[in-house]
């Protein structure tokens, strides 16, 4: 039985992972050479890389250090070697904050759809409904 749910996949191809991170496949291959302790994707037939969820998390952490924080590869390797837990915790906090920011931006955009006129009309509809409810109670 084949697994249809992408979140439950055991392994991802290099193209899927590259798309997830928004990078080229060649960069993933390069990082695999540069971070042999952290990245060890499984090899399938014809030497095709298969990335597990743990590999993807390691890649996200490397991406965060190198692309978002601007660290050198040497600096990122050193940080992962000396303080992996602290680095992982700060990365998780950043990811949560990004998710919160995205939610807030979505809420702002939803609220921006309302115009003054639509808010006034909504207010009048509420007042009319309240008035009708009051009249039926009497």
Protein Blocks (a to p, Z undefined) as FASTA:
>chain_A
ZZfblklpfbdcfklmmmmnopafklmmmmmmmmmmlpccdddehhiacddfklmmmmmm
mmmmmmmnopafklmmmmmmmmmmlmmmmmmmmmmmmmmmmmmmmmmmmmmmpcfklmmm
mmmmmmmmmmmmmmmmZZ
